[in-house]
Amino acid sequence: MSLELIKKEIQRFLANPKSEVLCIKGKWGVGKTYTWDQLLAEAHGRNGALALKKYSYVTLFGLNSLEDLRFSIFENTVSGADLPNNASLESFANLIAVGSDFARKGRQVLELISAALNRKAVTDVLLKAGFLSVREQLICIDDLERAGKGLEVRDVLGLISFLKVKRACNVVILLNDEQFGEDRKSEFNMQLEKVADTILTFDLLPEEAAQMAFTGEEKPVQTAIKPLLCQLKVTNIRIIRKIEQSAERLAEILKDHDKPIIDQAITALVLGMWAHLEPNKAPLEFIRRYNGFFDEIPATNGQDTKELEYAEMLRGYPYTSTDELDDAVLDGVEAGYLNESKLIEVAAVISSRNKKADGGDQFGRVWRDMYHGSLSVDDTVFLDALFDSAVHDAAAITPLNMNSAIKMLRENGRAEQADRLVEKYMEATSDESLEFFEIGKHHFTVQDGVDPKLREAFDVKFASYKDDRDPFDVLKAVGSKQGWSVADVEVISKLSAEDFELMFERLEGELLRTTIETVSHLGNSVAQKGGAIRSAVREGLRRIGRKSPLRAQKIARFGVRLDDSQDQDTPQIKDVAVLE
């Protein structure tokens, strides 16, 4: 049902002086309560648009009895200028002020029981008796599906019917009926049909959800994420706003980079947060190894049905595979924070890579237009174009996508071109970091299968890689960014306990703490050479500690004692941006 139709029906309900029950169903977070509150406030500000002049909003979350519900309806009643606002101590005081019908009746009750009960008991009885004053008012019952175990849904619906028939109230029910489960849902719908005069389903289009979530003048980040949200069919307002907040932070971190880098990072963020916050969609694990060019070829790829469904969800989304920048963004989504230093570092790598490829996307266009987008292109024309575009854009193509191109050529009788493409790719990526050539760092799947010639070329490059950096500079860099690369691990793993002793003594200030903590956690990690690093780091610290009692106290702060049996792991401290 469109948002405009829903709004018109709610506005009609608010202006109706006759008793009525309206039910609005929809998933959590789609904007039911927000829209209701907004239209109530607007109606309150227009003469004649609101028929009833008293209002009570009640959430059933945590309520466990009808007595609690009756009291909550009275307790949360507001009127007059307070009506569009939440109930407060002031509005409650106005409700039971001297002169009201309830106050006059309350005094009589008070005189009868005050002699027998203490002041608190009198107050409790008086307030619970307040339900007698609930009549001819507007009532919103929210979170029906979250009512406590002691509060049966049929009893709530019975009370709502009573309020409509006997107290001349207009009642709106807001709920997510999908949470009842199939066994209870049919029974609930039968009972609801008897009570509700009108039932609306709050099921917005993605464009309507984005419009509702983005208030005021549209910001650049909102403009960037809106088409991505619509492509993924995101309609949960809470999720949209969380994505918007995180995208704003990500754009701020990468503000010194070109627009294509920011757009790529935001594209990965929207996709990652959608998957993370709606886990019934494509999982993050699938997104990391998603191949937008090859995942739509089940006959070749041997995918199972579930993965084909995931790939179908991502059809048309501008994400073809995961590179280092995407990985850093998805790591942030999974961990709940954005690692600013890591993002800036990998963004510089991707930016440099794009410039080498002249920022072109010939490779992507060949796949989209000539393979997936046409049934009339001749095989020879496509394969020639695939080879030429892969050579042209080689510096900017991820290993996952390049592997797809090489396999496509090899499996279609173009083995010589496939081998030449491997050579061209290695030439174009010759100045990449060691981490790039660790084949296990890329998200290949069993279905993908790495082309043997490409794997061999990567293994040779990895084994022959030479790192001429000063080990002390590497150690300081690791401490400064509080993270490490594969190349960093290779350098640090060659350091002895004596090396660590001398280097730690050269460090000063905050860098001393962050370096020791980061390298210690590297030693505790699952990195292949972590165990050797751990032993050397701790022995290096002990060598320092043996030099004086005060130095022994200092190294104890890092969980290291002169007696290695008393060592403790130290907590990791990160400089991060928290994802909202």
C-alpha positions in Angstrom: 0.0 0.0 0.0 1.4 3.4 -1.0 2.5 5.9 1.7 0.0 8.5 0.3 -2.9 6.1 0.7 -1.9 5.2 4.2 -1.6 8.9 5.2 -5.0 9.7 3.8 -6.6 6.8 5.7 -4.9 7.9 9.0 -6.0 11.5 8.5 -9.6 10.3 7.9 -9.4 8.2 11.1 -8.1 11.2 13.1 -10.9 13.4 11.9 -13.7 10.8 12.6 -15.7 11.6 15.8 -17.4 8.2 15.7 -15.9 5.3 17.6 -13.5 3.2 15.4 -10.6 0.8 15.6 -7.8 1.1 13.0 -5.0 -1.5 12.7 -1.7 -0.7 11.0 0.5 -3.7 10.3 4.1 -3.7 9.1 7.6 -4.9 9.9 9.7 -3.4 12.6 11.4 -0.2 11.6 9.4 0.6 8.5 8.0 3.9 10.0 4.6 3.0 11.4 5.0 4.8 14.7 6.9 7.7 13.1 4.2 8.3 10.5 1.4 8.0 13.1 3.1 10.6 15.4 3.8 12.9 12.5 0.2 12.9 11.2 -1.2 13.2 14.8 1.0 16.3 15.4 -0.1 17.8 12.0 -3.8 17.1 12.8 -3.5 18.7 16.2 -2.2 21.9 14.6 -5.2 22.2 12.2 -8.7 23.1 13.3 -11.2 20.3 12.7 -8.6 17.8 11.7 -8.6 16.0 15.1 -12.0 14.9 16.4 -11.0 13.8 19.9 -9.1 16.1 22.3 -7.5 13.6 24.6 -4.8 11.1 23.6 -2.9 8.2 25.1 0.0 6.3 23.6 0.8 2.9 25.2 3.5 0.4 24.2 2.7 -3.1 25.4 6.4 -4.0 25.5 6.9 -5.3 29.1 3.3 -5.1 30.2 2.1 -8.3 31.8 -1.6 -7.8 32.8 -4.8 -6.1 31.7 -4.5 -4.1 35.0 -1.1 -2.8 33.8 -2.6 -1.9 30.5 -5.6 -0.1 31.9 -3.5 2.0 34.2 -1.0 2.7 31.5 -3.7 4.1 29.2 -4.8 6.5 32.0 -1.3 7.3 33.1 -0.2 8.3 29.5 -3.3 10.4 28.7 -2.6 13.9 27.5 -4.9 16.7 26.3 -4.9 20.3 25.1 -1.5 21.7 24.3 0.2 18.5 25.6 -1.5 16.3 23.0 1.2 15.9 20.4 3.8 15.3 23.0 4.7 12.4 25.3 3.0 12.1 28.7 4.9 13.8 31.5 4.6 14.6 35.2 3.1 17.9 34.2 0.5 16.4 31.9 -0.3 13.8 34.5 -0.8 16.5 37.1 -3.1 18.4 34.7 -5.1 15.2 34.2 -5.9 14.7 37.9 -6.0 18.4 38.8 -8.6 19.6 41.3 -11.9 20.3 39.5 -11.7 17.3 37.1 -14.4 14.6 37.3 -11.8 12.1 38.2 -10.3 14.3 41.0 -13.8 14.8 42.5 -14.4 11.0 42.5 -10.9 10.4 43.7 -11.4 12.5 46.8 -14.4 10.4 47.8 -12.3 7.2 47.4 -9.5 8.8 49.3 -11.7 9.7 52.3 -13.0 6.1 52.5 -9.6 4.3 52.5 -7.1 6.8 53.8 -7.7 5.6 57.4 -6.9 2.0 56.6 -4.1 2.4 54.1 -0.8 4.3 54.0 -0.2 7.1 51.6 1.5 5.0 48.9 -1.3 2.5 48.8 -3.9 5.2 48.6 -2.0 6.7 45.6 -1.8 3.3 43.9 -5.6 2.7 44.3 -6.4 6.2 43.2 -4.3 5.9 40.0 -5.6 2.5 39.0 -9.1 3.8 39.5 -8.2 6.5 36.9 -9.2 4.1 34.1 -12.8 5.1 35.0 -12.0 8.5 33.4 -10.9 7.1 30.1 -13.6 7.8 27.6 -14.1 9.7 24.3 -10.4 9.8 23.6 -7.9 8.7 21.1 -5.7 5.7 22.1 -2.6 4.3 20.3 -1.7 0.7 21.3 1.8 -0.1 20.0 3.9 -3.3 20.0 1.0 -5.7 20.4 3.3 -8.6 19.4 5.7 -7.7 22.3 3.2 -8.0 25.1 4.4 -9.8 28.2 3.6 -13.5 28.8 0.8 -12.6 31.3 -1.0 -10.4 28.8 -2.9 -12.4 26.2 -3.5 -10.8 22.8 -7.2 -11.8 22.9 -7.6 -10.0 26.2 -6.0 -6.9 24.7 -8.4 -7.0 21.7 -11.3 -7.5 24.1 -10.3 -4.4 26.0 -9.9 -2.4 22.8 -13.4 -3.5 21.8 -14.7 -2.4 25.2 -13.1 1.0 24.8 -14.7 1.5 21.4 -18.2 0.3 22.3 -18.6 1.4 25.9 -16.2 4.3 26.2 -16.6 5.9 22.7 -12.9 5.8 22.1 -11.0 5.7 18.8 -8.2 3.1 19.0 -5.3 2.6 16.6 -3.3 -0.6 16.9 0.4 -0.7 15.6 2.0 -4.1 15.3 4.3 -6.5 13.4 2.0 -9.5 12.9 4.8 -11.5 11.4 6.3 -12.0 14.8 3.3 -14.1 16.0 4.5 -17.1 14.0 2.3 -19.0 11.5 0.6 -21.0 14.2 -0.7 -17.9 16.1 -1.0 -15.6 13.1 -4.2 -17.1 11.6 -5.9 -17.2 15.0 -4.9 -13.6 15.6 -6.1 -12.4 12.2 -9.5 -14.0 13.0 -9.8 -12.2 16.3 -8.5 -8.9 14.7 -11.2 -9.0 12.0 -13.9 -9.0 14.6 -12.4 -5.9 16.4 -10.8 -3.7 13.7 -12.9 -1.6 11.4 -10.0 -0.9 9.0 -6.7 -2.8 8.6 -3.8 -1.2 6.7 -0.5 -2.9 5.7 2.4 -0.5 6.0 4.6 -1.8 3.2 6.5 1.0 1.6 8.4 1.2 -1.7 12.2 1.7 -1.2 11.9 5.2 -2.6 9.1 6.1 -0.1 11.2 4.7 2.8 14.2 6.8 1.8 12.0 9.9 1.5 10.7 9.3 5.0 14.2 8.6 6.5 15.8 11.7 4.9 14.3 14.8 6.3 15.2 18.3 5.4 17.4 19.4 2.5 19.1 16.4 0.8 22.8 16.0 1.7 25.4 14.7 -0.7 25.7 11.4 1.2 22.0 10.9 1.0 22.1 11.4 -2.7 24.8 8.8 -3.0 23.2 6.1 -0.9 19.6 6.5 -2.0 19.9 4.6 -5.3 21.9 1.9 -3.6 19.2 1.5 -0.9 16.5 1.3 -3.6 18.5 -1.3 -5.5 18.7 -3.4 -2.4 15.0 -2.7 -1.6 15.8 -1.5 1.9 12.6 -0.2 3.6 13.5 -0.3 7.2 13.8 3.3 8.4 16.1 2.5 11.3 18.5 0.6 9.0 18.5 3.4 6.5 19.3 6.0 9.2 22.1 3.8 10.6 23.6 3.4 7.1 23.3 7.2 6.5 25.2 8.0 9.8 28.0 5.5 9.0 28.2 6.7 5.4 28.6 10.3 6.7 31.5 9.1 8.9 33.1 7.1 6.1 32.9 10.1 3.7 34.6 12.3 6.3 37.4 9.8 6.7 38.0 9.6 3.0 37.3 13.3 2.3 40.8 13.9 0.8 40.3 11.2 -1.9 38.7 11.4 -5.3 35.0 10.8 -5.7 35.4 7.3 -7.3 37.2 6.1 -4.1 34.5 7.6 -1.8 31.8 6.1 -4.0 33.4 2.7 -4.0 33.7 2.7 -0.2 30.1 3.9 0.3 28.9 1.2 -2.1 30.6 -1.4 0.0 29.3 0.1 3.2 25.7 0.1 2.1 25.9 -3.4 0.9 27.7 -4.6 4.0 25.4 -2.9 6.5 22.3 -4.2 4.7 23.6 -7.7 4.9 24.8 -7.3 8.5 21.6 -5.6 9.8 19.2 -7.9 7.8 20.9 -11.3 8.2 18.2 -13.1 6.3 19.6 -11.4 3.2 22.9 -12.3 1.6 25.5 -12.9 4.4 28.7 -10.9 4.6 30.7 -14.1 3.9 29.0 -14.4 0.5 29.5 -10.7 -0.2 33.2 -10.9 0.4 33.6 -13.6 -2.2 30.9 -12.4 -4.6 31.9 -12.3 -8.2 29.5 -10.0 -10.1 30.8 -11.1 -13.5 30.8 -14.9 -12.9 28.2 -15.6 -10.1 25.4 -15.5 -12.7 26.8 -18.6 -14.6 25.5 -21.6 -12.6 26.3 -24.1 -15.3 30.0 -23.1 -15.2 30.2 -22.2 -11.6 28.4 -25.1 -9.9 26.7 -22.9 -7.3 24.0 -24.1 -5.0 20.4 -22.8 -5.1 20.9 -20.5 -2.0 23.9 -18.8 -3.5 22.1 -18.2 -6.7 19.4 -16.5 -4.7 22.0 -14.3 -3.1 23.5 -13.5 -6.5 20.0 -12.6 -7.8 19.5 -10.1 -4.9 22.7 -8.4 -5.9 21.9 -8.3 -9.7 22.4 -4.7 -10.9 24.1 -3.6 -7.7 27.4 -1.8 -8.6 29.7 -4.3 -6.8 31.6 -6.9 -8.7 34.2 -8.2 -6.3 36.0 -7.4 -3.0 39.3 -5.5 -3.1 41.3 -4.2 -0.1 39.2 -1.1 0.3 36.0 -3.1 0.3 37.5 -5.5 2.7 38.5 -2.7 5.1 34.9 -1.3 5.0 33.3 -4.8 5.5 35.7 -5.4 8.4 34.4 -2.2 10.0 30.8 -3.3 9.5 31.5 -6.7 11.0 33.5 -5.3 14.0 31.1 -2.3 14.6 33.8 0.4 14.0 35.7 2.0 11.1 39.5 1.7 11.3 40.4 5.2 10.1 44.1 4.6 9.5 43.5 1.3 7.7 40.9 2.9 5.4 43.1 5.8 4.5 46.0 3.5 3.8 44.1 1.1 1.5 42.2 4.0 -0.2 45.6 5.4 -1.3 46.5 2.0 -2.8 43.3 1.7 -4.8 43.6 5.3 -5.9 47.1 4.7 -7.3 45.9 1.5 -8.9 43.0 3.3 -10.6 45.3 6.0 -12.0 47.5 3.4 -13.6 44.4 2.1 -15.4 43.4 5.6 -16.5 40.2 5.2 -14.4 38.7 3.2 -17.2 36.1 0.4 -17.0 36.3 -1.3 -20.3 36.5 -4.7 -18.6 33.3 -4.1 -16.7 31.4 -2.9 -19.8 32.5 -5.9 -21.8 31.0 -8.3 -19.2 27.9 -6.2 -18.6 27.0 -5.3 -22.2 28.4 -8.1 -24.3 28.0 -11.1 -22.0 25.2 -10.5 -19.6 23.4 -7.9 -21.6 23.2 -9.5 -25.0 22.3 -12.8 -26.7 23.4 -11.7 -30.2 27.2 -11.0 -29.7 29.4 -13.5 -31.5 31.6 -15.6 -29.2 34.7 -14.5 -31.0 33.8 -10.8 -30.7 33.2 -11.2 -27.0 36.3 -13.2 -26.2 38.6 -10.8 -28.2 37.0 -7.8 -26.4 37.4 -9.6 -23.0 41.1 -10.1 -23.6 41.7 -6.5 -24.8 39.8 -4.9 -22.0 41.4 -7.1 -19.3 44.9 -6.1 -20.6 43.9 -2.4 -20.7 42.4 -2.3 -17.2 44.8 -5.0 -15.7 46.2 -2.7 -13.0 42.7 -2.0 -11.5 41.1 -5.5 -11.8 40.9 -7.6 -8.7 42.5 -11.1 -8.7 39.0 -12.6 -8.4 37.7 -10.9 -11.6 40.9 -11.4 -13.5 40.7 -15.1 -12.7 37.2 -15.1 -14.2 38.5 -13.6 -17.4 41.5 -16.0 -17.6 39.2 -19.0 -17.0 36.7 -17.8 -19.5 39.4 -17.6 -22.2 41.0 -20.9 -21.3 37.7 -22.8 -21.1 36.7 -21.5 -24.6 39.9 -22.6 -26.5 41.9 -19.5 -25.9 44.7 -21.0 -23.8 47.4 -18.9 -25.4 45.5 -15.7 -24.7 44.9 -16.9 -21.1 48.6 -17.4 -20.5 49.4 -14.0 -22.0 46.8 -12.4 -19.8 48.5 -13.9 -16.7 51.8 -12.3 -17.9 50.2 -8.9 -18.6 48.5 -9.0 -15.2 51.7 -9.7 -13.3 53.4 -6.9 -15.2 50.6 -4.4 -14.4 50.7 -5.4 -10.7 54.4 -5.7 -10.3 54.6 -2.9 -7.7 51.8 -4.2 -5.5 52.4 -5.1 -1.9 53.4 -8.6 -0.7 49.9 -9.0 0.7 48.4 -8.7 -2.8 50.3 -11.8 -4.0 49.2 -14.0 -1.1 46.6 -15.9 -3.0 44.8 -17.0 0.2 44.1 -13.3 1.0 41.7 -13.1 -1.9 38.1 -14.5 -1.7 38.3 -17.4 -4.1 35.7 -20.1 -3.5 35.8 -23.8 -4.3 33.4 -23.1 -7.2 35.7 -20.3 -8.6 38.9 -22.4 -8.6 42.1 -20.5 -9.2 43.6 -20.8 -12.7 46.8 -22.9 -12.2 48.9 -20.5 -14.2 47.7 -17.5 -12.2 48.3 -19.3 -8.9 51.8 -20.3 -10.0 52.6 -16.7 -11.0 51.3 -15.4 -7.6 53.3 -18.0 -5.6 56.5 -17.2 -7.5 56.1 -13.5 -6.9 55.3 -14.0 -3.2 58.3 -16.2 -2.7 60.7 -13.8 -4.5 59.4 -10.7 -2.8 62.1 -8.5 -1.3 61.4 -5.9 1.4 64.1 -3.3 1.7 62.5 -1.3 4.5 64.3 -0.6 7.7 62.8 -3.1 10.3 62.6 -0.3 12.9 60.6 1.8 10.5 58.3 -1.1 9.9 57.9 -1.6 13.7 57.0 2.1 14.2 54.5 2.0 11.3 52.8 -1.0 12.8 52.6 0.8 16.2 51.4 4.0 14.6 48.5 2.5 12.5 47.8 -0.2 15.1 47.6 -2.8 12.4 49.8 -4.8 10.1 50.1 -6.2 6.6 51.5 -9.5 5.3 54.7 -7.7 4.4 55.0 -6.3 7.9 54.6 -9.7 9.4 57.4 -11.1 7.1 59.8 -8.3 8.3 58.8 -8.5 12.0 59.0 -12.3 12.1 62.7 -12.1 11.3 63.4 -10.0 14.5 65.1 -11.6 17.4 64.5 -11.0 21.1 67.6 -8.8 21.2 66.3 -6.8 18.2 63.0 -6.2 20.0 64.9 -5.2 23.1 67.0 -2.5 21.3 64.0 -1.3 19.2 61.6 -1.0 22.2 64.2 1.1 24.0 64.4 3.5 21.1 60.7 4.1 21.1 59.3 7.1 23.1 56.0 8.5 24.2 52.6 7.1 23.1 54.2 5.3 20.2 56.0 3.0 22.8 52.7 1.8 24.2 50.8 1.4 20.9 53.8 -0.5 19.3 54.3 -3.0 22.1 50.5 -3.6 22.4 50.0 -4.0 18.6 53.0 -6.3 18.1 51.9 -8.3 21.2 48.5 -8.8 19.6 50.2 -9.8 16.3 52.0 -12.5 18.3 48.7 -13.6 19.8 46.9 -13.7 16.4 46.4 -16.6 14.1 49.1 -15.2 11.7 51.2 -18.1 10.5 54.3 -16.7 12.2 52.6 -15.3 15.3 54.0 -17.8 17.7 57.6 -16.9 16.9 56.8 -13.2 17.1 55.1 -13.6 20.5 58.1 -15.5 22.0 60.6 -12.9 20.7 58.6 -9.9 21.8 58.1 -11.3 25.4 61.7 -12.3 25.7 62.8 -8.9 24.4 60.7 -7.2 27.1 62.1 -9.5 29.8 65.6 -8.6 28.8 64.6 -4.9 29.4 62.9 -5.8 32.7 66.0 -7.6 34.1 68.0 -4.3 33.9 66.3 -2.8 36.9 63.3 -3.1 39.3 61.5 -0.1 37.8 61.9 -1.5 34.3 60.4 -4.8 35.5 57.4 -2.8 36.8 57.1 -1.1 33.4 57.0 -4.2 31.4 54.4 -5.7 33.7 52.0 -3.1 32.3 52.1 -5.1 29.1 51.3 -8.4 30.7 54.9 -9.6 30.8 56.7 -10.8 34.0 60.3 -11.9 34.5 58.8 -15.3 35.3 57.1 -16.3 32.0 54.6 -18.5 33.8 52.9 -15.3 35.1 52.5 -13.7 31.7 49.1 -12.2 30.8 47.5 -11.1 27.6 47.1 -7.4 27.2 43.9 -5.8 25.9 44.0 -4.3 22.5 43.3 -0.5 22.2 42.2 0.8 18.8 41.8 4.3 17.5 38.5 3.7 15.7 35.3 5.4 14.5 32.3 3.6 15.9 29.5 2.6 13.5 26.2 3.8 14.6 
